[in-house]
Amino acid sequence: MALSKIDIPRRAQHFLECGIEECERNCEFYCNPCHLRLCKQCSEEHLRSQENKNHEVVLYQQRKRQLPVEKCKIHPTKDVDMLCEECQIPVCSKCVTQREHRGHIFTDLETVYAEKYTDFQEEIRKIHEYFLPISQDLQERIKKDSSEIKHIMDNIRTSMKTEGESLKSLVDTVVSENMKQLDQIEHSLLEDLNTQDKTMDDYITYLNNLVKELHICLSSTETQKLMSEKKPKIRSIPETTKPVTPGFTAGQYSKSDVTKLFGKIHVPNTKAEKREIRPLESVYDTAMKPTHKQMKEDRKKSDKKQTMSLSASVTKVREFNVPGVYDVYHVSLDQSDRLWISDDDGNLVQIDLQGNVIQKIKTSGEDEGYHTVTQDGDLIFTDRDKKVISRITQDNNITEFIKTGDWEPLSIHSSHINKDLLVGMTDYTEGKVTRYNKTGKELQNIQRDNKGQRLYRLPLYITENINGDICTSDFSNGVVVVNKSGQHRFSYTGQESEFRPYGICTDVLGHILVCDQYSDTVYLLNQDGLFLSLLLPQQQGVHRPRSVYVDGENNLYLGQLTNTLTVYKYLQ
């Protein structure tokens, strides 16, 4: 039989040695009939022997588990090695001849034991890879909702106090009554979330205890005990609900009717939405393919910053098609006012401002902001397949100058402050942002906040604000902003219940602009993450926006799921 090189699993803690005496090589294979660990060389020699040529030699991870040695209780000199299928009890070779087993069918006990062992291991794997992670993630969301409740309540209190100050002493009584009502709602919501948290805590404890019980079963040397144990039925993950938060409607007030005109707390008449639990099958049947997008854009400092402000309306300046791409997912601009535009099929096209194609490159890029242009005019782009970052100079020399190891580089931005490169990466369980200098030397890694919580998972677009803040558009975690030292400043997860950010950029005033998949618009945030407005609502004809970019002349470029690029003016 052909033997191939084994891949050592990520979870491996140490290497097993070959079981052949005086051989110190690493074990890669296993002879099932002999229950012998073998290296590659010894496995080949083992099979060349006439008496072993028909032995089943497999990769070590695929080995059959050796049946524990157990003496027959009826015939103490014999080992238990068969299973009576009719009686469902382990027996020895002498038991087979007994009258009570006459005419029964017997199965090799080692085969049955190996199958049972594998079944229990599979259940343990499901618990570790599905039930525990999802339960812990649900618990994190519950805790996040608790914090959000407090944040929302604080905002409502602020609004109420503002109203109360305007109405002065006439509103004192009304404010007190509304505060009491709000406290009751908060108490009720937090009490419900605490109950859910306790439920998930109990369920996780149950899962951990079940794992311990299964390990005990597997470690037992009494085969009968293992054979008699039924495969456990894991209890379903408890359902949890997201809280329906109240809002506050500001009232129009007058001295004559304070109570009537004062704003009222209102709880939406909406049924609490069940948190989505990913099906167990999805863990094993579907590959983790990121189909979500974000975008990072360059923007230049403006000498007119102090005199500029938001316009009362957004004006469309022009619109043109981009040949060579299917959709506009990301835009980079060089100093010669030439645009690099990419789609989600690996097409990267350079055009002038009239839409004429200058050159086209085929890359491994998909729906992320994987290219940027440096102040020196070089195009920098990531290769997620090779896990490298390449540079194309203006004379078209291509070099791979950064290797990212086990991390897949997704998004990249060339700083206009210090020429550093900011790269968003992922290993599909967690993301990070790494800073390199312009020569490719690693300077900084940003991965967790000061509480140890992960900041990123899929940082598909990345940019930098005028104050040095690093702004990422993460499909799983929303807009995440850290300062230049890597300290978490804030995360923004939208105004609505669903928010899926794509392209992101900043402008000369420090605004953060980000596309949203669900609302088909562009959100405008201030430098501290406060929502300012929907910059391009659907009334502007925007449909499925994917990329935003603001150039040095404060023109806003918008890309959508079409090969049309639209230019707007929104600053004056």
Buried (B, 14 or more C-beta within 10 A) or exposed (E): EEBEEBEEEEEEEEEEEBBBEEBEBBBBBBBBEBBBBBBBEBBBEBBEEEEBEEBEBBBBEEBBBEBBEBEBEEBEEBBBBBBBEEEEBBBBBEBEEEEEBEEBEBEEBBEBBBEBBEEBBEBBEBBEEBBBBBBEBBBEBBBEBBEBBEEBBEEBBEBBEEBBEEBEEBBEEBBEEBBEBBEEBBEEBBEBBEEBBEBBEEBBEBBEEBBEEBEEBBEEEEBBEBBEBEEBEBEEBBEBBBBEBBBBEBBEBEEEEBEEBBBBBEEEEEEEEEBEBEEBEEBEEEEEEBEBBBBBBBBBEBEEBEEBEBEEEBEBEEEBEBEBBEBBBBBBBBEEEBBBBBBBBBBBBBBEBEBEBEBEBEBEBBBBBBBBBBBEEBBBBBBBEBBBBBBBEEEEEEEEBBEBEEBBBBBBBBBBEEEBBBBBBBEEEBBBBBBBEBEBEEEBEBBBBEEEEBBBBBBBBBBBBBEEBBBBBBBBBBBBBBBBEBEBBBBBBBEEEEBBBBBBBBBBBBBBBBBBBEBBBBBBBEBEBEEEBBBBBEEBEBEEBBBBBBBBEBBBBBBBBBBBBBBBBBBE
